[in-house]
Amino acid sequence: SATPGLPNSSDLTHSGVSLRASWQISPEWTLRSITAHRDLDYDDYIDIDATVLELGDVFVGVRQNQFSQELQVIYESDRLTFVGGLFYLAEDVGSHQEAYADDLVAGVSLFGIPLLSFTRTIDDRLQTRSFAAFANATYAVTDRFNISGGLRYTEEEKDYYRTTSTFYGAPAFNGTFAFNIDETWDDVSPMISADYEIADNIMIYARAARGFQSGGFNGRANNPGEQAPYDPQIATSYEAGLRSDWFDNRLRANLTVFHNIFEDFQARVSGTVTDPGTGLPSPELTVINAGELELNGAELEVAFSPISALSLDAQIGYLDAQYNEFDDVRFPGGTRTFQTPAFSPEWTARFGGAYTLDLGGAGDVVLGASARYRSEMALAIDNTFIIGAVGTTTPVPGLFQDDYWLYDASITYRPNDVLSIGLIGRNLGDEVYKTEGQEFSSVGNIRTAYYGPPQTWSLVFTARY
């Protein structure tokens, strides 16, 4: 259901252009430039409560544009490959938001004054400027043994402005809250790796790297003190694997194992604060540096072509995700390490195949099919109740997705190497499944869930040049 008088629609326009240019200075040295520009316009009307009541109806309009420039210098010799360069990003994002909740305050009085309506408007602007310098080199110690190392320095500045105006239909309680905040973060990220060919068809490797995701601000701050920035999260990853080809390259088998640690990981959580201007409870949805998240897992990829016209493939992934630290004073003991990390299914899999029918001089037809599996997973970080010393592991209804399968198929006609036309069907079983959720219990006990596409069919024309 939707609230009468308010649209329930989305409109997205996205465009971009990029330019790549290379200059071969000498047989060993190359200069390369990559320039890109993107624009996005997005208007979305959402009925969060999904009822005919006006409890949580919002409009979000976003205007985003970004420019990036990368310059690379590349050196290649018999033993050494080197890539170094500079990167610059300028991004501007502005938005206008409106929230309507007349039925939420209906019948509510404050100090004897009735609240007749609720409307909140938000206008904000985020400007990001990012600069990086990087270098990466690979040296062939022998014909079978390579070592690589890299270093990246990043400096990122963000400037955020936001104004929030709230109208209760009672002038005494109306008000506007505005702030402007800026921060700069920098980071040095190293990488080292090595690979060794045991045989002509088998290679093993190991890699260790560090990276960061920059900090930011609470884009949902409606009250003083909520706008505090959050710090970058630091990821340290260790990976090892095997790459192999068998039977004259008709069978490929790859195995990867990994161990990742996220320090000061950024978690989006919800809560309730008191609006100092009105004394009313106000929802807060913010990002905090919660603690430490650990991910361990393995991935197996197999591709097999028993005959030239038939190709089969399979990918199976295992993931063990856990919080080593998750500080949150709202929970018993001030910790949430017992919770299931979001978007971390224990098992994922894909099985697919394609068969090519040779039509002689008329081209060929490719028949394809695949099945995708995902085990149960949490859809939001806030996925259990806060209900005292016991029962804290009780899942919030709707914020977990059970395991499911998706089935796809396609048929593509290729008259030549340039043109093709394909009919593609996705989610042929019309599976109903959720991809993300949000916990808004502080706003009228609302929870939201976002669903994956139903059965869809696409007709795709392709021209390669």
C-alpha positions in Angstrom: 0.0 0.0 0.0 1.0 3.6 -0.5 0.0 6.8 1.2 -2.7 8.6 -0.9 -1.6 11.9 -2.5 2.1 11.0 -2.5 3.9 9.4 -5.4 5.7 6.0 -5.0 8.3 6.2 -7.8 12.0 6.4 -8.7 13.7 8.2 -11.5 17.4 7.7 -12.2 19.5 9.3 -15.0 23.2 8.4 -15.2 25.7 9.5 -17.8 29.5 9.5 -18.3 32.4 9.9 -20.6 36.0 8.8 -20.4 39.2 9.3 -22.4 42.3 7.1 -22.5 45.5 8.2 -24.2 48.9 6.5 -24.3 52.3 7.6 -25.6 55.0 5.0 -26.3 58.1 7.0 -25.4 60.5 4.1 -26.1 60.2 0.3 -26.2 60.4 0.2 -22.4 58.6 3.4 -21.3 54.9 4.4 -21.7 52.9 7.4 -20.5 49.2 6.9 -20.0 46.3 9.3 -19.2 42.8 8.3 -18.0 40.2 11.1 -17.7 36.6 10.5 -16.7 33.5 12.5 -15.9 30.2 11.2 -14.4 26.8 12.7 -13.7 23.9 11.3 -11.8 20.4 12.6 -11.1 18.1 10.6 -8.8 14.6 11.4 -7.5 13.0 8.8 -5.2 9.7 8.8 -3.4 9.6 6.1 -0.7 6.8 4.9 1.5 8.9 3.5 4.3 6.0 2.2 6.5 4.2 0.6 3.4 0.8 1.6 4.7 -1.9 4.1 3.7 -0.9 6.1 6.8 1.5 9.0 6.7 4.1 7.6 9.1 7.3 7.5 7.2 7.0 8.9 3.7 10.1 10.5 2.2 11.4 12.1 -0.9 15.1 12.0 -1.8 16.6 14.0 -4.7 20.3 13.6 -5.4 22.5 15.4 -7.8 26.1 14.1 -8.2 29.0 14.8 -10.5 32.6 13.7 -10.4 35.8 14.2 -12.3 38.8 12.0 -12.1 42.3 12.2 -13.7 45.0 9.5 -13.5 48.5 9.8 -15.0 50.7 6.6 -15.2 54.2 6.0 -16.2 55.0 2.4 -17.1 58.3 0.6 -17.5 58.7 -2.9 -18.9 61.8 -4.9 -19.4 62.7 -8.6 -19.4 62.8 -8.8 -15.6 61.2 -5.7 -14.3 57.7 -4.1 -14.6 57.0 -0.8 -12.9 53.8 1.3 -12.8 53.8 4.6 -11.0 51.5 7.6 -11.1 49.2 10.2 -9.7 45.4 10.2 -9.2 43.0 13.1 -8.5 39.2 12.9 -7.8 36.8 15.8 -7.4 33.2 14.8 -6.4 30.3 17.0 -5.5 27.0 15.5 -4.2 24.0 17.6 -3.2 20.6 16.4 -2.1 17.2 17.7 -1.1 15.0 15.5 1.2 11.5 15.8 2.5 9.9 13.6 5.2 6.1 13.5 6.0 4.7 11.9 9.2 1.4 13.7 10.0 -0.2 10.5 11.3 2.7 9.8 13.6 2.1 12.9 15.6 -1.7 12.9 15.3 -3.3 13.4 18.8 0.1 14.3 20.4 0.3 17.4 22.5 3.4 19.0 24.0 3.0 21.4 27.0 -0.7 21.5 26.1 0.0 22.6 22.5 -1.2 20.1 19.9 1.2 19.0 17.2 -0.9 19.3 14.0 1.6 17.8 11.5 5.1 16.8 10.9 7.3 17.8 7.9 11.1 17.8 7.8 13.2 19.2 5.0 16.9 18.6 4.5 19.4 20.2 2.2 23.0 19.1 2.1 26.2 19.2 0.1 29.3 17.0 0.2 32.5 18.0 -1.6 35.3 15.4 -1.8 38.8 16.0 -3.0 41.1 13.0 -3.2 44.8 12.9 -4.2 47.0 9.8 -4.4 50.5 8.9 -5.5 51.3 5.2 -6.1 54.1 2.9 -7.3 54.1 -0.8 -8.0 56.9 -3.0 -9.2 57.2 -6.7 -10.2 60.6 -8.4 -10.5 61.2 -11.8 -12.1 63.8 -13.4 -9.8 63.8 -16.4 -12.1 61.7 -17.6 -15.0 59.3 -19.1 -12.5 59.5 -16.9 -9.4 58.2 -13.3 -9.2 58.1 -10.8 -6.3 56.0 -7.7 -6.2 55.7 -4.7 -4.0 53.7 -1.5 -4.0 53.0 1.6 -2.0 50.1 4.1 -2.2 49.8 7.5 -0.4 46.3 8.9 -0.3 45.1 12.3 1.1 41.3 12.9 1.1 39.5 16.1 2.2 35.7 16.2 2.7 33.6 19.3 3.3 30.0 18.7 4.4 27.2 21.2 4.8 23.7 20.3 6.0 20.6 22.2 7.1 17.5 20.5 8.7 14.2 22.3 9.2 11.3 20.7 11.2 7.7 21.8 11.1 5.2 20.5 13.6 2.3 22.7 12.6 2.9 24.5 15.9 5.3 27.5 15.5 6.6 27.2 19.0 8.3 23.9 18.2 9.4 24.5 14.6 13.2 25.0 14.1 16.2 24.7 11.9 19.5 23.1 12.6 22.5 23.7 10.4 26.2 22.8 10.4 29.3 22.9 8.3 32.1 20.5 9.0 35.3 19.4 7.2 38.0 16.9 7.8 41.1 15.6 6.0 42.5 12.1 6.3 45.6 10.5 4.8 47.0 7.0 4.6 50.0 5.0 3.4 49.0 1.5 2.1 51.7 -1.1 1.3 51.4 -4.4 -0.6 53.8 -7.3 -1.1 53.3 -10.5 -3.0 55.1 -13.5 -4.5 54.2 -16.2 -7.0 55.9 -19.3 -8.0 55.3 -21.7 -10.9 55.6 -25.3 -9.6 55.1 -26.6 -13.1 54.1 -25.2 -16.5 50.5 -25.5 -15.5 50.5 -24.8 -11.8 51.2 -21.6 -10.0 51.0 -20.7 -6.3 51.0 -17.3 -4.7 50.8 -15.3 -1.5 49.9 -11.7 -0.9 49.6 -9.3 2.0 48.2 -5.8 1.7 46.8 -2.9 3.7 44.1 -0.4 2.6 41.8 2.1 4.0 38.3 3.5 3.5 38.2 7.2 4.4 36.1 8.6 7.1 33.0 10.8 6.8 30.2 12.6 8.6 26.7 11.7 9.9 24.6 12.7 7.0 21.5 12.2 9.1 22.3 14.6 11.9 19.2 16.5 12.9 20.4 17.7 16.4 23.6 19.3 17.8 26.3 16.8 18.6 25.1 14.2 16.1 27.3 15.5 13.3 30.6 14.2 14.7 32.8 12.6 12.0 33.8 9.0 12.0 37.3 7.9 11.3 38.6 5.7 8.4 38.5 2.0 8.6 41.7 0.1 8.0 41.7 -3.3 6.2 44.6 -5.7 6.4 44.3 -8.7 4.1 46.3 -11.9 3.6 45.6 -14.1 0.7 47.2 -17.3 -0.8 46.1 -19.5 -3.6 46.7 -21.9 -6.4 46.1 -21.4 -10.2 46.2 -24.4 -12.5 45.4 -25.6 -16.0 45.0 -29.2 -17.1 44.3 -31.3 -20.2 45.7 -28.9 -22.7 43.9 -25.9 -20.9 40.5 -27.6 -21.1 40.2 -27.7 -17.3 41.0 -24.7 -15.1 41.0 -25.0 -11.3 41.7 -22.1 -8.9 41.7 -22.1 -5.1 42.0 -19.1 -2.9 42.1 -18.8 0.9 42.0 -15.4 2.7 42.1 -13.7 6.1 41.0 -10.1 6.5 40.9 -7.9 9.5 39.0 -4.5 9.5 40.0 -2.2 12.3 37.8 0.7 13.3 35.3 -0.8 10.9 32.4 1.6 10.0 29.0 0.4 11.1 25.7 2.1 10.4 23.5 1.9 13.5 20.2 3.4 14.6 19.1 4.8 17.9 17.0 7.6 19.5 18.2 10.9 20.9 16.3 13.8 22.4 15.8 17.0 20.3 17.0 19.8 22.7 14.7 22.3 20.9 11.5 20.4 21.4 12.2 17.7 24.0 10.8 15.1 21.7 12.5 11.8 20.9 14.2 12.0 17.5 15.6 9.0 15.5 19.3 8.8 14.9 20.9 6.8 12.1 24.6 7.3 12.1 27.9 5.6 11.3 30.3 4.7 14.1 33.8 3.1 14.3 32.6 0.0 16.1 35.7 -2.1 16.6 37.2 -5.1 14.7 35.6 -7.3 12.1 37.3 -10.5 11.0 36.7 -12.4 7.7 38.1 -15.8 6.9 37.2 -17.9 3.9 38.0 -19.8 0.8 36.9 -19.8 -2.9 37.1 -22.6 -5.4 36.7 -21.9 -9.2 36.5 -24.6 -11.8 36.0 -24.2 -15.6 35.8 -27.2 -17.9 35.4 -27.5 -21.7 35.0 -31.2 -22.5 34.4 -30.3 -26.2 35.1 -27.1 -28.0 31.4 -26.2 -28.2 30.6 -26.7 -24.5 31.9 -24.8 -21.5 31.0 -25.5 -17.9 32.0 -23.5 -14.8 31.4 -23.6 -11.1 32.4 -21.3 -8.2 31.9 -22.1 -4.5 32.7 -19.8 -1.7 32.9 -20.2 2.1 32.9 -17.3 4.5 33.3 -17.1 8.3 32.6 -13.6 9.6 32.7 -12.5 13.2 33.0 -9.4 15.3 36.1 -9.4 17.5 35.1 -6.0 18.9 31.8 -4.1 18.6 31.4 -1.3 21.2 27.8 -0.1 21.7 26.7 1.1 25.1 23.0 0.5 24.2 23.6 -3.3 24.5 24.1 -5.3 27.7 27.8 -5.3 28.6 28.4 -2.5 26.0 29.2 -5.0 23.2 27.5 -6.5 20.2 30.1 -9.2 19.3 27.4 -11.9 19.6 25.6 -10.5 16.5 25.8 -11.9 13.0 27.7 -9.6 10.7 25.6 -8.3 7.8 25.9 -9.4 4.2 28.1 -12.4 5.2 26.5 -15.6 3.9 28.4 -18.7 5.0 28.1 -20.3 1.5 27.8 -19.0 -2.0 27.8 -20.9 -5.2 27.3 -20.6 -8.9 27.0 -23.3 -11.6 26.8 -22.5 -15.2 27.3 -23.6 -18.8 27.2 -22.5 -22.4 26.8 -24.5 -25.6 27.6 -23.0 -29.0 25.7 -24.1 -32.2 27.8 -23.5 -35.3 25.5 -22.3 -38.2 28.3 -22.3 -40.7 28.4 -19.2 -42.7 25.3 -17.8 -40.9 27.1 -17.3 -37.6 26.4 -19.2 -34.4 23.9 -19.4 -31.5 25.0 -19.6 -27.9 22.7 -21.3 -25.3 23.5 -20.4 -21.7 22.2 -21.3 -18.2 23.3 -20.8 -14.6 22.1 -21.4 -11.1 23.2 -19.2 -8.2 23.0 -20.0 -4.4 23.3 -17.9 -1.3 22.9 -19.2 2.3 21.1 -17.4 5.1 22.5 -13.9 5.8 21.7 -10.8 7.9 20.5 -7.8 5.9 21.5 -5.0 8.4 24.0 -4.5 11.1 21.1 -3.8 13.5 19.6 -7.3 13.4 18.8 -8.2 17.0 16.7 -6.7 19.7 18.0 -4.6 22.6 15.9 -6.1 25.4 18.0 -6.3 28.5 20.5 -8.9 29.8 18.8 -11.9 28.1 17.3 -12.4 24.7 19.8 -10.2 22.9 20.4 -12.7 20.2 16.7 -12.7 19.2 16.6 -11.8 15.5 14.6 -8.9 14.3 11.9 -10.2 12.0 12.5 -9.4 8.4 16.2 -8.5 8.7 17.4 -12.0 7.8 17.1 -13.7 4.4 16.9 -17.5 4.2 19.0 -19.4 1.7 17.8 -19.3 -1.9 18.6 -20.3 -5.5 18.3 -18.1 -8.6 18.1 -19.5 -12.1 19.1 -17.7 -15.3 19.1 -18.6 -19.0 20.0 -16.9 -22.3 20.0 -17.5 -26.0 22.3 -15.3 -28.2 22.6 -15.1 -32.0 25.9 -13.9 -33.4 25.9 -13.4 -37.2 29.5 -12.3 -37.1 32.2 -11.1 -34.7 30.7 -7.6 -34.6 27.0 -7.9 -34.0 24.9 -10.0 -31.7 21.3 -10.1 -30.3 20.4 -12.0 -27.1 17.3 -12.9 -25.1 18.2 -13.1 -21.4 16.0 -14.3 -18.6 16.9 -13.8 -15.0 15.4 -15.3 -11.8 13.3 -17.7 -13.9 11.8 -19.2 -10.8 10.5 -15.8 -9.7 12.1 -16.2 -6.3 11.1 -13.5 -3.8 14.3 -12.6 -1.9 15.6 -9.6 0.1 19.0 -8.0 -0.5 19.1 -5.3 2.2 17.2 -4.1 5.3 17.1 -1.2 7.8 16.0 -1.1 11.4 13.9 2.0 12.1 12.2 0.9 15.3 12.8 4.4 16.7 10.5 5.8 14.0 7.0 4.3 14.5 8.5 0.8 14.9 9.3 0.7 11.2 11.6 -1.7 9.5 12.4 -1.7 5.8 13.6 -4.4 3.4 14.7 -4.1 -0.2 14.0 -7.0 -2.6 15.9 -8.4 -5.5 14.4 -8.2 -9.1 11.6 -10.6 -9.9 11.6 -12.7 -13.1 12.9 -10.3 -15.8 13.5 -10.6 -19.5 15.9 -8.5 -21.6 16.5 -8.2 -25.3 20.1 -7.0 -25.8 21.7 -5.7 -29.0 25.5 -5.5 -29.1 27.9 -4.0 -31.6 31.7 -4.5 -30.9 34.2 -2.2 -32.5 
